[in-house]
Amino acid sequence: MSGKIGIVIIATNAYFVLGVRFIKKFLYHYNGKSPITFHFFSDQDPTPYLPEYHYNHRAIKLENIDVRFYKETHTSWVDGTNSKFKNIISLENSDSDYLYYFDADTNVSRPFDEKWFLGDLVGGEHFGNRSFLSNCKGMDRNPISKAYVPADTCLPCTYFYGAFFGGKKENVIEFCKILRSNQLEDKKIPYEPGVNDESYINQHFHFNPPTKTVHLEDFAFDISDKGGIGETRNTALDISALKMKMLENKDNLYDISNGDLYVH
């Protein structure tokens, strides 16, 4: 056993249905033995939508699984994505040994254990790193910003996801405190980087590389799978019909595809 692992999910507005899907499918496919706590930041409590027991694909009850709900509201998608550093810092005194952030629209479609993402401080190679984001093309080029990376940098270039990072709790908290400070300094100018929090992550990892990079071929989850539910950045997107189906199937495994819920 590696220690207690905290999984951070921010799932306000329409992302709520995707965050609940992530927990259910994580539990179903999880083969590991580490205690898992889901830290769920949302405007809605996920527990009525989750089974009262925990299961995996071997139909064996999982012990030491916890879901903790933190009330959080966002009036825009930008506010939501920019809240991740602040929310993670709030877990500094949690009982987790490791903390990992996953975007709520991450999907899990095959068996896995925790070994692929464990490390001291971990970043994930972005799927565009070897093509349209190669050679640091996605970095922020505004020299007044704390996210700035010069175009003529002589350091090796890897472009990292904003959708995933983590590691030992003390390392992740320190990482997030630095990035949150940079974020707040830019707000004073005011300046918002081109890809929001991801710009700060990439600036920091460019000059202070993570101890472990999860490369594309080793990434066990599916990034940015929104299930076709619509424009999730629209805070007024109607998810009421999906939520009703989720309640009806709280004890069933399901997926969301083409904007609808399908029970396995």
C-alpha positions in Angstrom: 0.0 0.0 0.0 1.4 3.4 -1.1 -0.5 5.6 1.3 -3.8 7.5 1.3 -4.6 9.1 -2.1 -6.8 12.2 -2.4 -8.5 12.8 -5.8 -9.6 16.4 -6.4 -12.5 17.1 -8.8 -14.1 20.5 -9.5 -17.5 19.9 -11.0 -19.8 22.9 -10.8 -22.7 23.5 -13.2 -22.9 21.0 -16.1 -19.6 19.4 -15.1 -21.4 17.9 -12.1 -22.8 15.0 -14.2 -19.3 14.3 -15.6 -17.7 14.5 -12.1 -20.1 11.9 -10.8 -19.4 9.7 -13.9 -15.7 9.9 -13.1 -16.1 8.7 -9.5 -18.4 5.8 -10.5 -16.1 4.6 -13.3 -13.0 5.1 -11.3 -14.4 2.8 -8.6 -15.5 0.3 -11.1 -12.2 -0.1 -12.9 -9.9 0.5 -9.9 -7.6 -2.5 -9.2 -5.4 -0.9 -6.5 -5.3 -1.2 -2.8 -4.6 2.4 -1.6 -7.4 4.1 0.4 -9.0 6.7 -1.9 -10.8 10.0 -0.9 -12.6 11.9 -3.6 -12.6 15.7 -2.8 -15.6 16.9 -4.8 -15.9 20.7 -5.2 -19.3 21.5 -6.6 -22.5 23.4 -6.3 -24.3 20.0 -5.9 -23.8 17.2 -3.4 -22.8 14.0 -5.4 -23.6 11.5 -2.6 -27.3 11.0 -3.6 -26.1 9.9 -7.0 -23.5 7.4 -5.8 -24.1 3.8 -4.7 -24.1 3.2 -1.0 -21.6 0.4 -1.5 -18.5 0.6 -3.6 -17.7 -1.9 -6.4 -15.2 -2.7 -9.0 -15.1 -4.9 -12.1 -14.4 -8.0 -10.0 -17.6 -7.4 -8.0 -15.5 -7.1 -4.8 -16.4 -4.4 -2.3 -13.8 -1.7 -2.1 -12.9 -0.6 1.5 -11.5 2.7 2.5 -13.3 4.8 -0.1 -14.6 8.2 0.9 -16.4 11.0 -0.9 -16.2 14.5 0.6 -18.3 17.3 -0.7 -17.2 21.0 -0.6 -19.8 23.6 -1.6 -18.4 25.7 -4.4 -20.2 27.9 -7.0 -18.9 29.5 -10.2 -20.5 32.0 -12.5 -18.2 31.3 -15.4 -16.1 28.5 -16.7 -13.0 30.6 -16.3 -13.7 31.0 -12.6 -14.1 27.3 -12.3 -10.9 26.3 -14.0 -8.9 29.0 -12.2 -10.2 27.8 -8.8 -8.2 24.5 -8.8 -5.1 25.9 -7.1 -7.1 27.6 -4.3 -9.2 24.5 -3.7 -6.3 22.2 -3.6 -4.5 24.4 -1.1 -7.6 24.2 1.1 -6.7 20.5 1.6 -3.4 21.1 3.1 -4.5 19.6 6.5 -6.3 16.7 4.9 -5.4 13.2 5.8 -4.2 12.3 2.3 -0.5 11.3 1.7 -0.9 12.1 -2.0 -3.2 14.6 -3.9 -4.1 14.4 -7.6 -6.2 16.7 -9.6 -8.3 15.4 -12.5 -10.6 17.4 -14.7 -14.3 16.4 -14.1 -14.7 15.4 -17.8 -12.0 12.7 -17.5 -13.4 9.3 -18.2 -12.1 5.9 -17.1 -12.7 3.0 -19.6 -10.4 0.2 -18.6 -8.9 -1.5 -15.5 -6.0 0.3 -13.7 -4.2 0.7 -10.5 -2.5 3.7 -8.9 1.0 2.9 -10.0 0.8 4.8 -13.3 0.3 8.2 -11.6 2.2 7.9 -8.3 5.3 10.1 -7.8 6.7 12.9 -5.8 5.4 15.6 -8.2 3.7 14.4 -11.4 2.7 16.1 -14.6 0.9 14.6 -17.6 2.2 15.1 -21.2 -0.5 16.9 -23.2 -1.8 15.0 -26.2 -0.7 17.9 -28.4 2.8 17.9 -27.1 4.2 16.0 -30.1 2.2 18.0 -32.8 0.5 21.3 -32.6 2.0 22.2 -29.2 5.5 21.0 -29.9 8.6 23.2 -29.3 6.8 25.2 -26.6 4.2 26.7 -29.0 1.5 26.7 -26.4 3.4 28.7 -23.8 2.4 32.2 -22.8 4.5 34.9 -24.5 3.4 38.0 -22.6 6.5 39.2 -20.8 4.4 41.0 -18.1 2.8 37.8 -17.1 3.9 35.3 -14.4 3.1 32.6 -16.9 5.7 33.9 -19.4 8.1 31.6 -21.2 10.4 33.3 -23.7 10.2 32.0 -27.3 14.0 31.6 -27.4 14.2 29.4 -24.3 17.1 27.0 -24.4 15.4 24.5 -22.0 13.8 21.3 -23.2 10.1 21.7 -24.0 7.3 19.5 -22.9 3.7 20.8 -22.8 1.7 19.5 -19.9 -2.0 19.1 -19.2 -3.9 21.4 -17.0 -6.3 18.5 -16.7 -4.0 16.4 -14.5 -1.2 16.8 -12.0 -0.4 15.6 -8.5 2.0 13.9 -6.2 2.9 13.8 -2.5 0.7 16.2 -0.7 3.4 18.6 0.6 4.8 18.9 -2.9 1.5 19.5 -4.5 0.5 22.1 -1.9 3.7 24.0 -2.4 3.3 23.8 -6.2 -0.3 25.2 -6.0 0.7 28.0 -3.6 3.3 29.2 -6.1 0.9 29.1 -9.0 -1.9 30.7 -7.0 0.5 33.5 -6.1 1.4 34.0 -9.8 -2.3 33.9 -10.7 -3.2 36.6 -8.1 -0.2 38.8 -9.3 -1.5 38.7 -12.9 -5.0 39.6 -11.7 -3.6 42.9 -10.4 -2.4 44.0 -13.9 -5.0 42.7 -14.9 -4.0 39.8 -17.2 -5.6 36.4 -18.0 -3.2 33.9 -19.7 -4.4 32.3 -23.0 -5.1 28.9 -21.5 -5.8 30.1 -17.9 -4.4 27.8 -15.1 -2.6 25.6 -17.7 -0.3 28.5 -18.6 0.9 28.7 -15.0 1.4 25.0 -14.8 3.5 24.9 -17.9 5.6 28.0 -16.9 6.4 26.3 -13.6 7.1 22.9 -15.0 9.3 24.4 -17.8 11.7 25.9 -15.3 11.1 23.3 -12.5 10.3 20.0 -14.2 8.2 17.5 -12.3 9.9 14.5 -10.9 7.7 12.3 -13.1 6.0 12.9 -16.4 3.2 10.5 -17.4 3.7 10.2 -21.1 0.9 9.8 -23.6 1.3 6.0 -24.0 1.1 5.5 -20.3 -1.9 7.7 -19.5 -4.6 5.3 -18.4 -7.6 7.7 -18.5 -9.5 9.5 -21.3 -9.1 13.3 -21.2 -11.9 15.7 -22.1 -14.6 13.2 -22.7 -17.8 15.3 -22.3 -20.2 12.6 -23.5 -21.8 15.0 -26.0 -23.9 16.7 -23.3 -23.6 20.1 -24.9 -21.5 23.2 -24.3 -20.3 22.5 -20.8 -18.8 25.9 -20.5 -22.3 27.4 -20.6 -23.3 27.7 -16.9 -27.0 27.6 -17.9 -26.8 24.3 -19.8 -29.8 22.2 -18.7 -28.7 18.9 -17.2 -31.9 18.1 -15.3 -32.9 15.1 -17.5 -29.5 13.5 -17.1 -29.6 14.1 -13.3 -32.9 12.3 -13.1 -31.5 9.3 -14.9 -28.4 9.4 -12.7 -30.6 9.1 -9.6 -32.6 6.3 -11.1 -29.3 4.4 -11.8 -27.3 5.4 -8.7 -26.5 1.7 -8.1 -25.7 0.9 -11.7 -22.6 1.5 -13.8 -23.3 3.8 -16.7 -21.6 6.0 -19.3 -22.7 9.2 -21.0 -22.5 9.3 -24.8 -24.2 11.4 -27.4 -25.7 13.4 -24.6 -27.6 10.5 -23.0 -27.0 8.1 -20.2 -26.5 4.4 -21.1 -26.5 1.7 -18.4 -24.0 -1.1 -18.7 
